[in-house]
Amino acid sequence: MKKRLSYVRLVAIFLGLFLVLTGCDPHVPEEPIAYTVTFLDADDQVIETVTVGLGEAAIAPEPPEKLDHTFTGWDTDFSQVLDALTVKPLYEPLTATGWRFNLGADSACITGYVGSETTVEIPDSLAGKTVTCIASDAFLSDATLQSVTVPNTVTTLGKDAFRDSAIVTVLFAADSQLTHIEDGAFRNARALSTVAFDPSSPLETLGADVFRLTTSLKTIDLPNAITTMGSHVFSHSGIETITLPEALSKIPDYAFNRTESLKTVTFHEHTTMERIGSNAFNSSAIETIHIPYTVTLLEEGAFYNTLQLETISFASNSRLMMIDEAAFSRSAIRTIALPKSLLVIGVGAFSRSSIESITLPVHVLSIGEGAFAHATALHTVILNNNLTIIDSFAFMNTPQLASVRIPLSVTGIGHHAFTGHDALILYVEANSKPETWSVDWHDGTATVIWGYRPI
């Protein structure tokens, strides 16, 4: 037994000596194998070097451009690296006429067109790859193309794609897969008169300025899947009438700013609209609009300077809570039946408007600074019994206003709230001026009757 143990010890000693002499350490794991993949440009200059593990894929850099050539791929497969690689780009020379495009791993993107044809159909594949996008600036300032048909394989229309171009008609194929139109795609395409979407298009986004300054575009049918539109989307366009998509939750800021031909805007019968954005209809020619019950906020300047807006109505079950700053300032609106849900009338909301009469709904608690200032046609104001604040200049310079009853609930009136009247009578339910009212809440020319009790 002892001889056998001695033999085992000898074997262990010799094995240990062998490992030491050969530099092997049985307790240290081998380092993973890695290889270098070097990407070159057309002039054999290194553009990027990456290190990947055995059998892994390398991620290629953005392919370098080559004058008068189209990139078609790389000369070496790097999807499963088994050794160090040097990879070079492949190009095809551009023909005198035809499509310009870039190739990705599985798709192609149109970058332009050279030719004399004015009516073209974008192919759904190029160089064996599916065409999925029209690149930014693809047809920027193009003076030749007038009609373009976009295949149903295209999902994205890039920024400024047709900006400043002579395009007249753009048709999107049936079963279109288009989901995004990026900022300024048709901006200042002043000849554009027709944009035809597939009604069932999954289009979700119209970026900012998409149809800005498209002065020949009179009407457009938008897909109902659109959830977001960017600011100024139809600003300064020739649009005359439009129905807003069902899924759109907000009319964006300045959406229809200075649309001097716009007359009517219709909401989808199942609209989910919640807000009308800042200056959405600023200086437009809109004449009438019905606000759906889903809208809770009219943002700053929503209908500012709408000199032809005479009719605005709200759904009977309206959820509107706030009319924000200058929302109807300088508008032609004469009468308005405010919804019962309203809580706040913001700063200058109806200032310098043509409003003639106003009745505050029961839940309105405050009237913002200058809310009705310089509304020179205003002759009738009926305040509710829950109102607490009448801010400074609220009814300043409303000379047609003959009398106002101020309910007992009003705890604060700001500076010059009732200034600029020659024969105004103020029927105040308080027996004397509350300390929380400004000392100059009127200019001294009004007749104040304290302790008034309505019959």
Phi and psi in degrees as a GROMACS rama.xvg file:
@    title "Ramachandran Plot"
@    xaxis  label "Phi"
@    yaxis  label "Psi"
@TYPE xy
-64.6493  -38.6447  LYS-2
-63.2682  -38.7138  LYS-3
-64.8293  -41.1931  ARG-4
-63.6098  -39.425  LEU-5
-63.9254  -38.9672  SER-6
-63.1041  -41.916  TYR-7
-62.8468  -42.4335  VAL-8
-61.3739  -41.7313  ARG-9
-62.2136  -43.3638  LEU-10
-60.6306  -43.8579  VAL-11
-62.4689  -40.4485  ALA-12
-65.3463  -46.4133  ILE-13
-63.4765  -38.4884  PHE-14
-64.8006  -41.5112  LEU-15
-63.059  -43.4932  GLY-16
-62.0051  -38.9523  LEU-17
-62.3817  -44.0467  PHE-18
-65.2071  -38.5234  LEU-19
-66.3868  -46.6517  VAL-20
-66.1655  -31.5879  LEU-21
-91.0143  -1.99321  THR-22
76.4824  15.9637  GLY-23
-91.8878  139.575  CYS-24
-124.27  108.864  ASP-25
-67.6883  -12.8041  PRO-26
-93.9733  -8.2608  HIS-27
-102.304  118.753  VAL-28
-69.3695  152.689  PRO-29
-68.2504  141.978  GLU-30
-70.3521  145.095  GLU-31
-64.2982  147.474  PRO-32
-79.4354  131.774  ILE-33
-134.601  150.678  ALA-34
-129.586  154.712  TYR-35
-98.7391  131.593  THR-36
-114.594  120.925  VAL-37
-109.466  122.937  THR-38
-100.115  127.399  PHE-39
-108.685  161.959  LEU-40
-96.0143  -171.397  ASP-41
-65.2238  -20.1291  ALA-42
-100.85  17.7813  ASP-43
63.9391  23.5733  ASP-44
-91.8137  138.643  GLN-45
-68.3221  128.011  VAL-46
-107.318  -23.3615  ILE-47
-168.975  144.939  GLU-48
-125.164  131.266  THR-49
-128.113  151.204  VAL-50
-114.175  128.671  THR-51
-132.297  155.999  VAL-52
-76.8132  163.587  GLY-53
-55.2765  124.26  LEU-54
82.5524  -1.36063  GLY-55
-87.9373  167.067  GLU-56
-95.8176  141.78  ALA-57
-89.0539  148.768  ALA-58
-99.79  120.55  ILE-59
-76.7113  148.653  ALA-60
-76.1269  174.841  PRO-61
-61.0143  127.775  GLU-62
-63.3397  134.369  PRO-63
-70.5943  146.947  PRO-64
-81.7454  150.291  GLU-65
-133.487  127.633  LYS-66
-55.3225  131.012  LEU-67
61.4352  25.1274  ASP-68
-134.258  157.155  HIS-69
-113.965  129.26  THR-70
-67.8954  131.554  PHE-71
-117.952  -7.50703  THR-72
148.015  -166.788  GLY-73
-113.089  152.646  TRP-74
-81.219  -8.45969  ASP-75
-135.441  139.313  THR-76
-76.7284  126.967  ASP-77
-125.186  27.5868  PHE-78
-80.1885  -17.6247  SER-79
-149.018  92.1758  GLN-80
-79.8283  123.763  VAL-81
-119.557  -1.02688  LEU-82
-163.482  168.854  ASP-83
-63.4074  138.783  ALA-84
-129.493  149.771  LEU-85
-120.34  124.324  THR-86
-119.421  132.092  VAL-87
-119.887  149.949  LYS-88
-77.9398  153.256  PRO-89
-113.376  142.518  LEU-90
-135.339  155.615  TYR-91
-121.014  136.738  GLU-92
-65.6832  142.671  PRO-93
-72.416  142.065  LEU-94
-80.6895  167.993  THR-95
-63.0598  -35.9917  ALA-96
-130.721  161.783  THR-97
124.799  -166.801  GLY-98
-85.4106  140.641  TRP-99
-102.789  137.33  ARG-100
-158.719  158.862  PHE-101
-112.074  148.771  ASN-102
-110.358  136.346  LEU-103
-105.566  -167.218  GLY-104
-62.2532  -40.6514  ALA-105
-128.934  3.93664  ASP-106
-148.126  167.049  SER-107
-122.024  150.361  ALA-108
-129.419  123.664  CYS-109
-69.2883  129.729  ILE-110
-114.893  -6.81852  THR-111
165.47  -179.836  GLY-112
-144.986  136.501  TYR-113
-122.192  122.681  VAL-114
164.718  177.171  GLY-115
-101.976  -6.20168  SER-116
-66.429  138.633  GLU-117
-98.2483  -20.3778  THR-118
-120.765  122.058  THR-119
-138.329  156.89  VAL-120
-116.287  123.077  GLU-121
-69.6468  128.8  ILE-122
-67.7701  154.406  PRO-123
-87.2845  -6.03649  ASP-124
-152.057  149.44  SER-125
-142.682  135.281  LEU-126
52.6502  33.9776  ALA-127
78.8844  6.12573  GLY-128
-115.883  143.131  LYS-129
-69.5641  132.424  THR-130
-79.7818  114.097  VAL-131
-115.053  -9.75857  THR-132
-151.392  157.191  CYS-133
-110.362  117.951  ILE-134
-69.8033  161.85  ALA-135
-56.0517  138.302  SER-136
65.46  12.6769  ASP-137
-53.6094  -44.3669  ALA-138
-121.374  27.1755  PHE-139
-56.0226  124.315  LEU-140
62.0256  18.5323  SER-141
-66.2317  124.396  ASP-142
-100.467  1.22857  ALA-143
-102.27  -52.1303  THR-144
-65.3425  133.528  LEU-145
-119.434  -29.1869  GLN-146
-137.097  128.368  SER-147
-132  130.827  VAL-148
-105.157  127.563  THR-149
-101.242  126.654  VAL-150
-68.9196  161.691  PRO-151
-73.135  -5.30681  ASN-152
-80.2783  -17.8923  THR-153
-74.7185  127.604  VAL-154
-107.034  -22.0693  THR-155
-136.456  132.976  THR-156
-108.611  115.976  LEU-157
-73.7347  169.596  GLY-158
-58.516  131.5  LYS-159
57.4286  27.2017  ASP-160
-56.112  -44.0933  ALA-161
-116.992  18.1229  PHE-162
-59.8185  138.312  ARG-163
59.7854  19.1271  ASP-164
-92.3427  175.108  SER-165
-95.4415  13.3913  ALA-166
-57.7799  138.49  ILE-167
-111.624  -41.4887  VAL-168
-132.977  132.337  THR-169
-127.303  122.455  VAL-170
-115.712  128.83  LEU-171
-100.182  128.355  PHE-172
-62.2865  158.871  ALA-173
-59.4317  149.635  ALA-174
61.2367  31.43  ASP-175
-56.9075  140.687  SER-176
-102.496  12.3215  GLN-177
-59.6984  128.453  LEU-178
-120.052  -25.2732  THR-179
-139.128  132.128  HIS-180
-116.803  117.455  ILE-181
-85.2988  171.861  GLU-182
-48.6968  135.649  ASP-183
64.7493  19.7867  GLY-184
-54.8575  -38.3044  ALA-185
-119.933  16.3928  PHE-186
-56.4785  132.2  ARG-187
61.0307  23.1224  ASN-188
-84.3236  81.8437  ALA-189
-71.3541  -15.4846  ARG-190
-91.3435  -9.20768  ALA-191
-63.0277  119.787  LEU-192
-121.31  -19.1183  SER-193
-136.325  125.347  THR-194
-129.617  112.228  VAL-195
-111.153  110.909  ALA-196
-92.931  151.406  PHE-197
-67.8317  124.127  ASP-198
-54.7417  -29.3014  PRO-199
-94.3787  12.9687  SER-200
-56.9957  140.86  SER-201
-82.6301  16.2639  PRO-202
-51.9055  123.131  LEU-203
-106.875  -33.6778  GLU-204
-130.983  129.361  THR-205
-110.214  118.743  LEU-206
-71.8232  -178.835  GLY-207
-65.3241  144.258  ALA-208
64.5812  14.2701  ASP-209
-55.0948  -47.1361  VAL-210
-112.875  21.3823  PHE-211
-64.4962  132.305  ARG-212
66.6512  22.1291  LEU-213
-87.2731  79.7415  THR-214
-71.8537  -14.5181  THR-215
-95.8436  -4.40472  SER-216
-83.4588  110.211  LEU-217
-95.7226  -34.8332  LYS-218
-150.33  157.966  THR-219
-157.746  138.763  ILE-220
-101.048  110.274  ASP-221
-89.6921  140.408  LEU-222
-62.8863  144.676  PRO-223
-73.6524  -9.65195  ASN-224
-78.7589  -10.783  ALA-225
-62.4432  123.756  ILE-226
-105.733  -24.6051  THR-227
-139.139  134.586  THR-228
-128.606  141.008  MET-229
-82.6826  169.439  GLY-230
-61.8505  150.391  SER-231
60.3545  23.4006  HIS-232
-57.3793  -37.4746  VAL-233
-119.817  15.7668  PHE-234
-57.4304  135.301  SER-235
60.3516  20.847  HIS-236
-87.9227  174.717  SER-237
-93.2331  13.5494  GLY-238
-59.0347  135.374  ILE-239
-109.487  -36.3917  GLU-240
-148.386  146.425  THR-241
-155.862  143.959  ILE-242
-109.651  126.64  THR-243
-82.5472  144.288  LEU-244
-64.1504  153.227  PRO-245
-59.9892  -42.0582  GLU-246
-84.8997  -6.27133  ALA-247
-69.6365  123.836  LEU-248
-96.4076  -16.2983  SER-249
-149.326  135.385  LYS-250
-77.7044  119.779  ILE-251
-68.5367  164.105  PRO-252
-57.0207  133.714  ASP-253
58.1376  23.7244  TYR-254
-54.2524  -45.5513  ALA-255
-118.766  28.0689  PHE-256
-56.7125  125.768  ASN-257
57.0153  37.5964  ARG-258
-86.3831  92.6225  THR-259
-78.1328  -2.26474  GLU-260
-111.999  -6.4596  SER-261
-68.3246  125.549  LEU-262
-113.084  -45.4349  LYS-263
-133.601  144.15  THR-264
-127.138  128.886  VAL-265
-117.957  139.579  THR-266
-96.4076  145.732  PHE-267
-59.4112  145.325  HIS-268
-62.0356  -23.0133  GLU-269
-112.562  33.8212  HIS-270
-57.274  149.808  THR-271
-113.699  15.3261  THR-272
-57.0775  132.017  MET-273
-117.006  -27.507  GLU-274
-140.566  145.134  ARG-275
-109.175  116.44  ILE-276
-70.1665  171.785  GLY-277
-57.6967  125.393  SER-278
56.0471  28.5875  ASN-279
-54.9831  -41.2375  ALA-280
-116.553  22.0143  PHE-281
-51.6763  122.282  ASN-282
60.7321  25.986  SER-283
-86.9556  172.215  SER-284
-97.6404  16.5023  ALA-285
-56.5732  136.426  ILE-286
-107.14  -33.8697  GLU-287
-148.967  148.59  THR-288
-156.923  141.336  ILE-289
-112.811  120.624  HIS-290
-87.8503  121.184  ILE-291
-68.8126  163.503  PRO-292
-66.3982  -21.5072  TYR-293
-73.8871  -18.5321  THR-294
-74.7463  126.467  VAL-295
-108.527  -16.6739  THR-296
-145.669  130.143  LEU-297
-102.562  111.693  LEU-298
-78.0672  175.311  GLU-299
-49.0674  126.012  GLU-300
64.5561  21.665  GLY-301
-52.0191  -42.1529  ALA-302
-122.223  32.0299  PHE-303
-62.3936  133.875  TYR-304
59.4629  34.0515  ASN-305
-88.9635  89.2377  THR-306
-75.8561  -7.35093  LEU-307
-114.453  1.36964  GLN-308
-77.4124  110.668  LEU-309
-116.145  -20.661  GLU-310
-128.695  122.383  THR-311
-138.054  132.935  ILE-312
-133.592  160.156  SER-313
-123.926  148.769  PHE-314
-60.9116  148.555  ALA-315
-62.4421  -28.2299  SER-316
-104.603  32.7511  ASN-317
-54.7483  145.338  SER-318
-107.306  9.89786  ARG-319
-57.1503  127.838  LEU-320
-112.39  -26.3648  MET-321
-145.39  135.045  MET-322
-107.121  109.728  ILE-323
-82.2267  -178.085  ASP-324
-50.6225  127.24  GLU-325
56.7533  24.0099  ALA-326
-56.9808  -39.4542  ALA-327
-118.712  17.4981  PHE-328
-60.3433  135.441  SER-329
62.4964  21.6713  ARG-330
-89.4319  165.606  SER-331
-89.8163  5.02969  ALA-332
-59.9555  130.929  ILE-333
-104.273  -42.128  ARG-334
-132.908  152.26  THR-335
-153.975  129.32  ILE-336
-95.4517  98.4954  ALA-337
-69.5409  140.19  LEU-338
-71.0151  154.148  PRO-339
-64.0823  -22.5682  LYS-340
-75.709  -13.2056  SER-341
-63.7465  135.192  LEU-342
-112.828  -36.5631  LEU-343
-134.724  134.539  VAL-344
-110.093  116.468  ILE-345
-79.8179  179.471  GLY-346
-55.9296  126.558  VAL-347
59.3029  23.1021  GLY-348
-54.6431  -41.3978  ALA-349
-120.976  20.7938  PHE-350
-63.843  139.571  SER-351
56.7579  23.4661  ARG-352
-91.294  177.638  SER-353
-94.9463  14.6822  SER-354
-55.7454  135.047  ILE-355
-107.733  -31.0456  GLU-356
-148.991  151.982  SER-357
-148.257  133.028  ILE-358
-120.016  121.634  THR-359
-79.3965  128.133  LEU-360
-61.9098  161.848  PRO-361
-62.8074  -25.7557  VAL-362
-96.3918  -2.69184  HIS-363
-67.8286  122.997  VAL-364
-102.974  -23.2326  LEU-365
-146.173  148.14  SER-366
-114.202  120.302  ILE-367
-69.2138  166.252  GLY-368
-56.758  128.275  GLU-369
62.6283  21.9061  GLY-370
-54.7958  -39.528  ALA-371
-121.287  18.5368  PHE-372
-60.2195  135.917  ALA-373
63.3161  21.3289  HIS-374
-83.0496  83.1039  ALA-375
-71.3663  -11.1733  THR-376
-96.9385  -3.83705  ALA-377
-69.4998  119.359  LEU-378
-121.319  -15.8737  HIS-379
-133.831  126.708  THR-380
-132.488  123.112  VAL-381
-118.898  113.188  ILE-382
-92.1119  149.707  LEU-383
-87.8566  169.758  ASN-384
-87.388  7.17938  ASN-385
-111.481  -4.25254  ASN-386
-61.4163  133.724  LEU-387
-114.994  -32.8646  THR-388
-126.89  128.414  ILE-389
-116.805  107.238  ILE-390
-78.4477  171.369  ASP-391
-53.3708  140.715  SER-392
62.5318  14.384  PHE-393
-53.149  -44.0372  ALA-394
-121.696  29.8221  PHE-395
-64.0306  133.635  MET-396
56.2582  55.1858  ASN-397
-116.737  77.2429  THR-398
-64.8591  -20.7579  PRO-399
-82.184  -7.69562  GLN-400
-76.3181  114.315  LEU-401
-88.8022  -37.8238  ALA-402
-156.645  153.421  SER-403
-142.968  134.014  VAL-404
-92.9262  127.58  ARG-405
-106.837  110.514  ILE-406
-69.5081  161.48  PRO-407
-62.0602  -22.846  LEU-408
-69.2627  -18.4236  SER-409
-71.9421  116.169  VAL-410
-103.492  -13.3249  THR-411
-146.355  131.651  GLY-412
-130.225  129.105  ILE-413
-85.1407  -179.583  GLY-414
-56.2777  133.848  HIS-415
52.6537  31.2363  HIS-416
-58.7751  -34.2997  ALA-417
-124.549  53  PHE-418
-101.379  145.471  THR-419
94.9606  33.7952  GLY-420
-125.496  140.786  HIS-421
-88.7088  -35.0253  ASP-422
-136.802  37.537  ALA-423
-76.9356  135.301  LEU-424
-112.326  125.98  ILE-425
-109.71  113.812  LEU-426
-93.7991  102.615  TYR-427
-104.223  125.042  VAL-428
-74.9332  -24.3175  GLU-429
-67.1  148.747  ALA-430
-76.7461  -22.296  ASN-431
-156.788  168.787  SER-432
-66.5216  121.154  LYS-433
-63.5439  148.576  PRO-434
-63.0048  -23.7206  GLU-435
-82.1877  -3.3711  THR-436
-88.1448  144.451  TRP-437
-64.2402  146.556  SER-438
-65.1076  -26.6974  VAL-439
-111.185  42.9516  ASP-440
-65.3936  -22.0971  TRP-441
-138.21  168.548  HIS-442
-90.8484  6.92289  ASP-443
92.6218  -10.2963  GLY-444
-88.6532  -16.7452  THR-445
-77.3743  151.975  ALA-446
-92.071  123.927  THR-447
-109.947  123.271  VAL-448
-109.288  107.873  ILE-449
-83.2314  153.918  TRP-450
69.0015  24.7969  GLY-451
-66.8172  137.627  TYR-452
-125.385  116.72  ARG-453
-63.668  147.288  PRO-454
